[in-house]
């Protein structure tokens, strides 16, 4: 989450469980998720080793339940023709086509290039993922804005590195 935020900007990343950009405390979970999916340009589907086998308390496989949040988020993105980027975590295999419910079969995992990430190689794997994602048209501009030393980021760096500038900014805040 933090690595992706640095690469594309805090306001550009939504993760439902994130303290910074997730679902607000006390907010309606379904409404917040629907709103986030409606405005997303790319959905990253993090798939762990148990992703296709996770079950609810009653033993029903989560992906077989139409109102499961993970299934719903991905299905909504697919219907909106939002690019879905599968990320395989900790050696997870891409789910076979026959394992997925009909509305997720459009993912075509058996033909789609997925990105592997391992916890023991997190920094390098995420750096490569960010570099590749930054090549996508919608994400390239966000990446440039978030990492460019101009504008607000440049001012933040100037304030951080120069105590005199930091004091001047602090003093001008009191004028307004």
Secondary structure, DSSP 8 states (H G I E B T S, - for coil): -HHHHHHH-GGG---TT-TTTS--TTS-HHHHHHHHHHH-SEEEEEE-TTGGG-B-TTS-BGGGSTT-HHHHHHHHHHHTT-EEEEEEETT-----GGGS-GGGGGG-TTTS--EEE-GGGHHHHHHHHHHHHTTSHHHHHHHHHHH-SSHHHHHHHHHHH-HHHHHHHHHHHHH-
